[in-house]
Amino acid sequence: MRLSEDLRERKKRFASGVIPLYVALPNRRKEVEILGNQLLRSGTSVAAHAREASRARSDMEFCSKLDGLLQEADESQLWLELLGDDCAIRDGELTYLHAETEELLAIFATIVAKVRGGE
């Protein structure tokens, strides 16, 4: 199984949304700087794992790459929550990215479950 171009593009849009949010963060606050750096790393890794999954040579490798994607997406969601809840960052992009992460986690968890069910 391979990822559709739409899903690959959606993951790239997610990663591309993380970048301007990171740039707009008030990095003079140490906690925001640290969480922002973590978000930038994990949020952009989500798209990288999607690309790697698209080049997988087997269903097992495909699921392994998507497992990495799910871990990075879940981690991104945590950083988004901490920035909003504990650092009082109020940004529409943060809200959008959080909602998008929820949807993408559900989509990719379903894909992995279906592929593993067929192994």
N, C-alpha and C positions, 0 to 999 in steps of 0.2 A: 504494500500500500504506500502511496506517496501523497504528500500534501498538495492540495489544490493551489493554484497560483493565487487565488483570492485569500486563502489562509496565510500563505507566505507573505503576501503584501500587507495583510492586516497586522501581522507580527512586526513587519518593518515599520508600519505607521505607529505602532505602539512604542517601539524603540525610538523613533523619530520624535514622538511626543515627550519622551523622558528628557531629551536633551534641552529643549527650551525651558522646561520646568526647572531643571538643574541650574541653568544659567541665571534664571530669575530669582533663585533662592538667596536669602540674605546670609551669605557665607561668612559674614563677620561674627556670627554666632557659631561657636565651636560645635555644638550638638547638631545644628542644621548642616554645617559643612560635612561632618562625618556621615550623617544619614544620607545626605545628598550624594556623596561619593559612592556610598553603598548602592543607592538607587540607580545611579548612572551605570555602575558596573553590571548589576543584575538585570536592569531593564534592557540594556543593549545586548546582553547575553541571550535573552529570550529569542531575539531574531536570529542570532548566530546558530542557536540550537535548531531552529526551524530549517535553516539552510542545510545544516548538517544532516538532519533527518531526511530531507529531500534527496540526499545522495546516498542513503543507506543501501547496503547490498543485500540485506535480509530483513525479515520482519523483526527478528530479535534486535538487530542493530537499530532499526527504525524506532522501536519502542524504547530502547536505551537512550537514544538522542531525545526523544520526547519526554522521557523521565527527567532528563536534565533540564529541558525547557520548563517542565512543570515545577521543578525545584526553584529555578530562577524566577519564574512568575510568582510563585508563592512568596519568595523572599522579597520581591519587588512590592508585593501587596503589603507586606509587613512594614517596609520603609515608608510607603505612602501613608499608611495608618499612623505610624509614629510621627511623621512630619505634620499631619493634620491634627491628631489628637493631643500629642504631647508638646509639639513645638508651635502650635497655633498658626500653622501656615494655611492661609485661606486663598486658594487659587482654583479657578474653574478647571484648569488642566489637571490638577491633582484629583479632583472629583471625577473627571472623565476617565483618567487613567485607572483609578481604583475600580470603577464600574467595568471598564474594558478588561481589566485583569480578571475580575470575577467571571466574566463571560468566556474569556479565553481559557481559563483553568477548567471550566466545565466542558468546553468543546474538546480540548486536548485530552482530558481524562477519559472522555467517552471514546475518542479515537483509540487510545491505548487499550482500553478495556475490550473494544471490538476486535482489534488486531490480536490481542493475546487470547481472546476467546476462540479465534480461528487457528491458533497455532497447534 
